[in-house]
Amino acid sequence: MKRTFLIMSVLLFSMTSFAGNIANGKKIFKKVNCALCHNANGMGKAKNGKIALLKGPQIAGLDEAYIAEQVTAIQGKKRKTKNTSMMYAKIKKLKPAEIKDIAAYVHSLSKTRHVGMLQKK
């Protein structure tokens, strides 16, 4: 019985521990100006999957953990391309809690979930 309670507690904690603050994420999204490349609705400006400077992909509806993982990778220069260099300049000073908040906000922009470019399906 104790073991079952422990397992359920860990699962519950892990599911809720990621939740960011959507309202704060919206403020940071605007401050950082994510809309410049991803549009205010997060649907992206890239057409037919052709990503370029100022033409980012759809981010609305992506999984929160995936968004945070990608932003953190760009921030830590583990993911670096010609198209992420401008994003790095904008997000380099974000704190982990702010990244979680942006991830929560972006995830909330669409009820339709979609898979990111580097996300395993």
Residue frames as a rotation matrix with the C-alpha (Angstrom) as fourth column:
MET 1
0.564 0.826 0.000 0.00
0.826 -0.564 0.000 0.00
0.000 0.000 -1.000 0.00
LYS 2
0.473 -0.472 -0.744 2.78
0.127 -0.799 0.588 2.43
-0.872 -0.372 -0.318 0.91
ARG 3
-0.589 -0.739 0.326 4.60
0.386 0.097 0.917 1.59
-0.710 0.666 0.228 -2.30
THR 4
-0.126 0.650 0.749 1.49
0.983 -0.021 0.184 2.28
0.136 0.759 -0.636 -4.40
PHE 5
0.805 0.414 -0.424 1.00
0.514 -0.845 0.151 5.62
-0.296 -0.339 -0.893 -2.63
LEU 6
0.049 -0.890 -0.453 4.65
0.101 -0.446 0.889 6.53
-0.994 -0.089 0.068 -3.24
ILE 7
-0.657 -0.275 0.702 4.46
0.669 0.217 0.711 5.67
-0.348 0.937 0.042 -6.94
MET 8
0.268 0.848 0.457 1.23
0.941 -0.333 0.066 7.62
0.208 0.413 -0.887 -7.38
SER 9
0.701 -0.067 -0.710 2.71
0.325 -0.856 0.402 10.63
-0.634 -0.513 -0.579 -5.55
VAL 10
-0.381 -0.919 -0.096 5.80
0.209 -0.188 0.960 10.62
-0.900 0.346 0.264 -7.77
LEU 11
-0.506 0.259 0.823 3.67
0.863 0.156 0.481 10.37
-0.003 0.953 -0.303 -10.92
LEU 12
0.608 0.793 -0.029 1.37
0.793 -0.606 0.055 13.16
0.026 -0.056 -0.998 -9.82
PHE 13
0.450 -0.527 -0.721 4.29
0.166 -0.744 0.647 15.39
-0.878 -0.411 -0.247 -8.89
SER 14
-0.596 -0.757 0.269 6.08
0.386 0.024 0.922 14.77
-0.704 0.653 0.277 -12.18
MET 15
-0.181 0.614 0.768 2.95
0.969 -0.023 0.247 15.61
0.169 0.789 -0.590 -14.18
THR 16
0.807 0.590 -0.003 2.30
0.577 -0.788 0.216 18.88
0.125 -0.176 -0.976 -12.37
SER 17
0.299 -0.758 -0.580 5.87
0.542 -0.365 0.757 19.98
-0.785 -0.541 0.301 -11.76
PHE 18
-0.545 -0.566 0.619 6.32
0.822 -0.216 0.527 21.24
-0.164 0.796 0.583 -15.30
ALA 19
0.387 0.854 0.348 3.35
0.910 -0.415 0.008 23.59
0.151 0.314 -0.937 -15.42
GLY 20
-0.784 -0.617 0.062 4.40
0.612 -0.786 -0.083 27.13
0.100 -0.028 0.995 -16.18
ASN 21
-0.211 0.670 -0.712 2.45
0.390 -0.610 -0.689 30.35
-0.896 -0.423 -0.132 -15.67
ILE 22
-0.016 0.281 0.960 0.54
0.997 0.077 -0.006 31.08
-0.076 0.957 -0.281 -18.89
ALA 23
0.907 0.421 0.000 -0.15
0.421 -0.906 -0.043 34.75
-0.018 0.039 -0.999 -18.09
ASN 24
0.462 -0.824 -0.329 3.50
-0.235 -0.471 0.850 35.42
-0.855 -0.315 -0.411 -17.30
GLY 25
-0.273 -0.541 0.796 4.52
0.601 0.550 0.580 33.45
-0.751 0.637 0.174 -20.39
LYS 26
0.511 0.544 0.665 2.36
0.859 -0.353 -0.371 35.73
0.033 0.761 -0.648 -22.56
LYS 27
0.933 -0.200 -0.301 4.16
-0.108 -0.949 0.296 38.80
-0.344 -0.244 -0.907 -21.14
ILE 28
0.029 -0.991 0.132 7.59
-0.134 0.127 0.983 37.28
-0.991 -0.046 -0.129 -21.76
PHE 29
-0.005 0.076 0.997 6.54
0.878 0.478 -0.032 36.14
-0.480 0.875 -0.069 -25.27
LYS 30
0.854 0.383 0.351 5.69
0.503 -0.782 -0.368 39.76
0.133 0.491 -0.861 -26.07
LYS 31
0.757 -0.609 -0.237 8.79
-0.303 -0.649 0.698 41.19
-0.579 -0.456 -0.676 -24.34
VAL 32
-0.181 -0.858 0.481 11.14
0.123 0.465 0.876 38.85
-0.976 0.218 0.021 -26.19
ASN 33
0.071 0.375 -0.924 9.13
-0.837 -0.481 -0.260 39.47
-0.542 0.792 0.280 -29.40
CYS 34
-0.553 -0.186 0.812 8.69
0.069 0.961 0.267 35.83
-0.830 0.203 -0.519 -30.39
ALA 35
0.471 0.868 0.156 5.95
0.305 0.006 -0.952 37.02
-0.828 0.496 -0.262 -32.76
LEU 36
0.124 -0.504 -0.855 8.59
-0.733 -0.627 0.263 38.53
-0.669 0.594 -0.447 -35.04
CYS 37
-0.735 -0.482 -0.478 9.25
-0.678 0.555 0.482 35.07
0.033 0.678 -0.734 -36.48
HIS 38
-0.947 0.319 -0.027 6.47
0.319 0.934 -0.159 32.87
-0.026 -0.159 -0.987 -35.07
ASN 39
-0.354 0.830 0.432 3.47
0.038 -0.448 0.893 35.29
0.935 0.332 0.127 -35.35
ALA 40
-0.523 0.222 0.823 1.46
-0.803 -0.451 -0.389 36.46
0.285 -0.865 0.414 -32.37
ASN 41
0.558 0.815 0.159 -0.67
-0.829 0.539 0.150 33.30
0.037 -0.215 0.976 -32.59
GLY 42
-0.044 -0.703 0.710 2.40
-0.613 0.580 0.537 31.03
-0.789 -0.411 -0.456 -32.68
MET 43
0.762 0.450 0.466 1.42
0.056 0.671 -0.740 29.61
-0.645 0.589 0.486 -36.08
GLY 44
-0.127 -0.954 0.271 4.73
0.516 0.170 0.839 30.63
-0.847 0.246 0.471 -37.64
LYS 45
0.394 0.164 -0.905 5.65
-0.541 -0.754 -0.372 32.55
-0.743 0.636 -0.208 -40.74
ALA 46
-0.727 -0.684 0.067 7.41
-0.388 0.488 0.782 29.73
-0.567 0.542 -0.620 -42.56
LYS 47
0.369 0.833 -0.413 5.50
-0.845 0.116 -0.521 28.63
-0.386 0.542 0.747 -45.64
ASN 48
0.817 0.044 -0.575 5.62
-0.370 0.804 -0.465 25.02
0.442 0.592 0.674 -46.85
GLY 49
0.878 -0.448 -0.170 8.15
0.439 0.611 0.659 24.20
-0.192 -0.653 0.733 -44.15
LYS 50
0.215 -0.819 0.532 10.72
0.671 -0.271 -0.690 26.66
0.709 0.506 0.491 -45.55
ILE 51
0.761 -0.029 -0.648 12.30
0.578 -0.424 0.697 28.14
-0.295 -0.905 -0.306 -42.45
ALA 52
0.012 -0.759 0.651 14.46
0.694 -0.462 -0.552 31.24
0.720 0.458 0.521 -42.83
LEU 53
-0.861 -0.346 -0.373 15.52
0.508 -0.615 -0.603 34.24
-0.020 -0.708 0.705 -40.83
LEU 54
-0.780 0.619 -0.089 12.32
-0.534 -0.733 -0.421 35.91
-0.326 -0.280 0.903 -39.53
LYS 55
0.073 0.809 -0.583 10.26
-0.863 0.344 0.370 32.98
0.500 0.476 0.723 -40.84
GLY 56
-0.768 -0.377 0.517 10.02
-0.627 0.606 -0.490 30.56
-0.129 -0.701 -0.702 -37.95
PRO 57
-0.743 0.476 -0.470 7.94
0.144 0.800 0.583 27.38
0.654 0.365 -0.663 -37.78
GLN 58
0.338 0.908 0.246 4.63
-0.351 -0.121 0.928 26.85
0.873 -0.400 0.278 -35.99
ILE 59
-0.817 -0.573 -0.059 5.18
-0.131 0.285 -0.949 26.58
0.561 -0.768 -0.308 -32.28
ALA 60
-0.253 0.821 0.511 1.56
-0.967 -0.235 -0.101 26.83
0.037 -0.520 0.854 -31.08
GLY 61
0.722 0.688 -0.074 0.36
-0.675 0.724 0.140 23.53
0.150 -0.052 0.987 -29.68
LEU 62
-0.033 -0.795 -0.605 3.79
-0.246 0.593 -0.767 22.00
0.969 0.123 -0.215 -29.18
ASP 63
0.573 0.135 -0.808 4.38
0.623 0.569 0.537 20.01
0.533 -0.811 0.242 -26.01
GLU 64
0.943 -0.155 0.294 5.57
-0.290 -0.814 0.503 22.24
0.161 -0.560 -0.813 -23.14
ALA 65
0.587 -0.760 0.280 8.54
0.076 0.396 0.915 20.04
-0.806 -0.516 0.290 -22.30
TYR 66
0.274 -0.456 0.847 9.65
0.948 0.277 -0.158 20.00
-0.163 0.846 0.508 -25.96
ILE 67
0.746 0.038 0.665 9.44
0.267 -0.931 -0.247 23.80
0.610 0.362 -0.705 -26.20
ALA 68
0.879 -0.412 0.239 11.47
-0.416 -0.421 0.806 24.23
-0.231 -0.808 -0.541 -23.02
GLU 69
0.458 -0.721 0.519 14.01
0.470 0.693 0.547 21.65
-0.755 -0.007 0.656 -24.21
GLN 70
0.351 -0.293 0.889 14.53
0.908 -0.125 -0.399 23.45
0.228 0.948 0.223 -27.53
VAL 71
0.829 -0.034 0.558 14.77
-0.078 -0.995 0.055 26.94
0.554 -0.089 -0.828 -26.00
THR 72
0.787 -0.557 0.264 17.23
-0.284 0.053 0.957 25.63
-0.548 -0.829 -0.117 -23.41
ALA 73
0.377 -0.647 0.663 19.29
0.769 0.618 0.166 23.93
-0.517 0.447 0.730 -26.14
ILE 74
0.483 -0.170 0.859 19.47
0.609 -0.639 -0.470 27.17
0.628 0.750 -0.205 -28.12
GLN 75
0.910 -0.108 0.400 20.29
-0.338 -0.754 0.563 29.13
0.241 -0.648 -0.723 -24.97
GLY 76
0.588 -0.701 0.404 23.12
-0.180 0.373 0.910 26.71
-0.789 -0.608 0.094 -24.15
LYS 77
0.137 -0.478 -0.867 24.32
-0.958 -0.288 0.007 26.74
-0.253 0.830 -0.497 -27.79
LYS 78
-0.498 -0.220 0.839 23.69
-0.123 0.975 0.183 23.00
-0.858 -0.012 -0.513 -28.13
ARG 79
0.182 0.558 0.809 21.32
0.899 0.240 -0.367 23.76
-0.399 0.794 -0.458 -31.00
LYS 80
0.002 -0.298 -0.955 22.82
-0.080 -0.952 0.296 26.39
-0.997 0.075 -0.026 -33.22
THR 81
-0.035 0.016 0.999 21.96
0.966 0.258 0.030 27.16
-0.257 0.966 -0.025 -36.83
LYS 82
-0.891 -0.267 0.368 21.86
0.388 -0.869 0.307 30.29
0.237 0.416 0.878 -38.95
ASN 83
-0.169 0.927 0.334 18.16
0.082 -0.325 0.942 30.50
0.982 0.187 -0.021 -38.10
THR 84
0.579 0.377 -0.723 18.61
0.709 0.205 0.675 30.23
0.402 -0.903 -0.149 -34.33
SER 85
-0.489 -0.870 -0.070 21.28
0.801 -0.415 -0.432 32.90
0.346 -0.267 0.899 -33.95
MET 86
-0.538 0.359 0.763 18.74
-0.252 -0.932 0.260 35.72
0.804 -0.053 0.592 -33.65
MET 87
0.585 0.774 -0.240 16.63
-0.039 0.323 0.946 33.66
0.810 -0.544 0.219 -31.27
TYR 88
0.103 -0.651 -0.752 19.70
0.905 0.376 -0.202 33.09
0.414 -0.660 0.627 -29.09
ALA 89
-0.781 -0.443 0.440 20.20
0.293 -0.882 -0.369 36.85
0.552 -0.160 0.819 -28.77
LYS 90
-0.157 0.834 0.529 16.61
-0.521 -0.525 0.673 37.24
0.839 -0.170 0.517 -27.56
ILE 91
0.766 0.601 -0.227 16.46
-0.203 0.562 0.802 34.32
0.609 -0.569 0.552 -25.11
LYS 92
-0.040 -0.911 -0.410 20.00
0.209 0.393 -0.895 34.10
0.977 -0.121 0.174 -23.75
LYS 93
-0.810 -0.318 0.492 19.11
-0.340 -0.429 -0.837 35.80
0.478 -0.845 0.240 -20.44
LEU 94
0.244 0.969 0.035 15.85
-0.658 0.139 0.740 33.96
0.712 -0.204 0.672 -19.74
LYS 95
-0.546 -0.317 0.776 15.69
-0.817 0.404 -0.410 32.09
-0.184 -0.858 -0.479 -16.47
PRO 96
-0.980 0.143 -0.137 14.45
0.105 0.961 0.255 28.45
0.168 0.235 -0.957 -16.37
ALA 97
-0.439 0.872 -0.218 11.13
0.518 0.048 -0.854 29.55
-0.734 -0.488 -0.472 -14.79
GLU 98
-0.113 0.364 -0.925 10.61
-0.568 -0.787 -0.240 32.09
-0.815 0.498 0.296 -17.59
ILE 99
-0.798 -0.204 -0.566 11.26
-0.589 0.460 0.665 29.39
0.124 0.864 -0.487 -20.19
LYS 100
-0.836 0.549 -0.009 8.63
0.522 0.788 -0.326 27.19
-0.172 -0.277 -0.945 -18.50
ASP 101
-0.191 0.792 -0.579 6.19
0.142 -0.562 -0.815 30.09
-0.971 -0.238 -0.005 -18.57
ILE 102
-0.334 0.020 -0.942 6.74
-0.858 -0.420 0.295 30.75
-0.390 0.907 0.158 -22.27
ALA 103
-0.968 -0.061 -0.245 6.38
-0.163 0.892 0.422 27.03
0.193 0.448 -0.873 -22.96
ALA 104
-0.582 0.809 -0.081 3.05
0.577 0.340 -0.743 26.96
-0.574 -0.479 -0.664 -21.11
TYR 105
-0.058 0.552 -0.832 1.81
-0.322 -0.799 -0.508 29.99
-0.945 0.238 0.224 -23.03
VAL 106
-0.549 -0.225 -0.805 2.88
-0.829 0.022 0.559 28.70
-0.109 0.974 -0.199 -26.44
HIS 107
-0.977 0.214 0.002 1.35
0.214 0.976 0.026 25.29
0.003 0.025 -1.000 -25.70
SER 108
-0.369 0.891 -0.263 -1.93
0.460 -0.071 -0.885 27.03
-0.807 -0.448 -0.384 -24.84
LEU 109
-0.549 0.098 -0.830 -2.10
-0.534 -0.805 0.257 28.88
-0.644 0.584 0.494 -28.16
SER 110
-0.326 0.445 -0.834 -3.64
-0.815 0.315 0.486 25.92
0.479 0.839 0.260 -29.98
LYS 111
0.296 0.506 0.810 -5.93
-0.783 0.614 -0.098 23.10
-0.547 -0.606 0.578 -28.94
THR 112
0.968 -0.054 -0.245 -4.54
-0.133 0.719 -0.682 21.12
0.213 0.693 0.689 -31.86
ARG 113
0.499 -0.831 0.246 -1.33
-0.276 0.117 0.954 19.44
-0.821 -0.544 -0.171 -30.76
HIS 114
0.926 -0.264 -0.269 1.49
-0.207 0.238 -0.949 19.00
0.314 0.935 0.166 -33.19
VAL 115
0.691 -0.722 -0.014 4.94
0.620 0.584 0.524 17.52
-0.371 -0.371 0.851 -33.23
GLY 116
0.618 -0.547 -0.565 8.07
-0.453 -0.835 0.313 19.66
-0.643 0.063 -0.763 -33.43
MET 117
0.636 -0.410 -0.654 10.73
-0.687 0.085 -0.722 19.29
0.352 0.908 -0.227 -36.12
LEU 118
-0.390 -0.903 -0.182 13.18
-0.634 0.406 -0.658 17.56
0.668 -0.141 -0.731 -33.80
GLN 119
-0.154 0.435 0.887 10.61
-0.919 0.267 -0.290 15.78
-0.363 -0.860 0.358 -31.67
LYS 120
-0.985 -0.145 -0.098 10.42
-0.168 0.939 0.299 12.01
0.049 0.311 -0.949 -31.82
LYS 121
-0.279 0.950 -0.142 6.97
-0.810 -0.154 0.566 10.90
0.516 0.273 0.812 -32.86
